[in-house]
Amino acid sequence: MNPARISNRQLSLLSLLLLLAIYSTDASIHVYDRDPFREVGNAYLVSGGSEGLAASRTATPLPRHSTVVTATDGRSFIRFQNITFRRTEASAAKYSKNERRTGLVQVVIFEAADRDNIGGSPYGGQRSICCTPDLAKVEGCKQGEVIRIPSAKDPNWPVTVNVYFRGKSLTAQLRTTEAYIMKTGMYNLFFISCDPNLKGMTLTGQTSWKNPDGYLPGRMAPLKKFYVIMVIAYALLCIAWFSQYVKFWDDVLQLQHCISFVVAIGLFEMILWYFDYSYFNNTGIRPVAITTWVVTVGAIRRTVSRLLILCVSMGYGVVRPTLGGLTTKVMLIGVTYFLSTELLNVTENVGTISDIAGRARVILVLPNALLDAFLIMWIFTSLSKTLTQLQAKRSSVKLDTYRKFSNALLITVVLSVVWIGYEVYFKATDPFNERWQSGWIITSFWDILAFALLCVICYLWTPSQSSQRYAYSEEKGEDSDEETEALNSGSPKGDISLVKQERREKNGQNTDEFDLDDDDDAEGKRE
């Protein structure tokens, strides 16, 4: 087979490596610790990273050897620091001590839109990264080097920097330097060698990727401002909710205590996300401790929110005083969901995402999605039973509240399904992440949707003097919503206490009437 050709399998591997480069970085300081060069077609390469970078707001570059860079100085660049290539002793032994150039490694930077400007194809065959004798005749490239076709928009791009081994030296170094970004785009970095004698070479060092406003990658930069808005939104919700919560403390239901916890932890999570991105933006390093805390708090908030919705759908505190035999099942699904969400979030956000972490994320997404689907089915099944019971009891106030809640929940599920479809379409039609400037919307949508549903729940179950109209009552039939409202709104606290004390069982038929599931009868009676 002609060495200038790359098989379909090899081409697929190259595409996979490029995709991994695009999705494999979560920090603007990329560290390489003896990373091995991988053989792809007729080249050996290491993916150095890929990020969306905005154009510099100033045309004045830094002094060549300057290391004083502020996070918001308006410049955008990729800086190379302590980049060292190490070849094997067997490879170095093939040359004499006095030879000037005994191996070439090329640093290649290109925009995603110019990806076809790297590599070539002789006679319409498969694309090759490195120039071969056949390609040298067709493309006019230099044999043994990466094929570079100047961009139609800027002949200086893609950028290639040559680093040579000298004599029998085992290492070659790239001095500290910067590549300034003057055009907004998705930039990719590869370290490539076309010399088969350099097989087994490794890479050590780091690169710093900086945007005009700081070190946050372009896809993540808008999220810092987004979380400021979310902090303000949750703060306003907290003020509105807790003012009522404290004012009507004597009439607060157990369900409203749970809502208060979700509101408070939601605000705490948004604050942590802001500090996480702010520290990242200023230093270029993802703070492991803060990131671990924020994903853990987020996992707790998501778990408690889903259990809250499940308990509300079951009629907890409204048509039944306890969950009965379902308590163990609810706790079990809660613990399972928390562990699944925590593992997924830690894998996705904490530390550098390597190839192994990428595969692990795919594995962890599936159980999380299955648990969400199971919870949705359980929620709507329970909600249907609760609505049926409220209709049978002719509880007009409670029934109206649950109908509004079920409508809001249905809209949320429909929007979620539609957005998942859009997210799949978005990623499938943008394999090289060229629409990175809109990528932050994918993440922010879920936070907005969760906040909107929480606002609806807070509105429907706002603490008030008439909160007891939502409370569980064992009176047969409906204990007259109008009478309850009158007692709660116009009577002194002593009368309200009488209403609370009227919860007693009159006959055996009533007990069966409130059971949602046959398997909780025994435990319900014990409680």
HELIX and SHEET records of a PDB file:
HELIX    1   1 ASN A    8  TYR A   23  1                                  16    
HELIX    2   2 GLU A   89  ALA A   92  1                                   4    
HELIX    3   3 ALA A  112  ASN A  117  5                                   6    
HELIX    4   4 PRO A  122  GLY A  124  5                                   3    
HELIX    5   5 PRO A  133  GLU A  139  1                                   7    
HELIX    6   6 PRO A  196  LEU A  198  5                                   3    
HELIX    7   7 ALA A  221  LYS A  247  1                                  27    
HELIX    8   8 TRP A  249  ASP A  251  5                                   3    
HELIX    9   9 GLN A  254  THR A  283  1                                  30    
HELIX   10  10 VAL A  288  SER A  313  1                                  26    
HELIX   11  11 GLY A  324  LEU A  326  5                                   3    
HELIX   12  12 THR A  327  ASN A  349  1                                  23    
HELIX   13  13 ASP A  355  LYS A  393  1                                  39    
HELIX   14  14 SER A  396  ALA A  428  1                                  33    
HELIX   15  15 TRP A  436  SER A  438  5                                   3    
HELIX   16  16 TRP A  440  LEU A  460  1                                  21    
HELIX   17  17 SER A  467  TYR A  470  5                                   4    
HELIX   18  18 ASP A  481  GLY A  490  1                                  10    
HELIX   19  19 LYS A  493  GLN A  501  1                                   9    
HELIX   20  20 GLY A  508  GLU A  513  1                                   6    
HELIX   21  21 ASP A  518  ASP A  520  5                                   3    
HELIX   22  22 ASP A  521  ARG A  526  1                                   6    
SHEET    1   A 4 ILE A  29  PRO A  36  0                                        
SHEET    2   A 4 THR A 202  LYS A 210 -1                                        
SHEET    3   A 4 PHE A  77  ARG A  86 -1                                        
SHEET    4   A 4 THR A 171  LEU A 174 -1                                        
SHEET    1   B 4 ILE A  29  PRO A  36  0                                        
SHEET    2   B 4 THR A 202  LYS A 210 -1                                        
SHEET    3   B 4 PHE A  77  ARG A  86 -1                                        
SHEET    4   B 4 THR A 177  TYR A 180 -1                                        
SHEET    1   C 5 ARG A  38  VAL A  40  0                                        
SHEET    2   C 5 ALA A  43  LEU A  53 -1                                        
SHEET    3   C 5 GLY A 185  SER A 193 -1                                        
SHEET    4   C 5 GLY A 103  GLU A 111 -1                                        
SHEET    5   C 5 VAL A 159  PHE A 165 -1                                        
END                                                                             
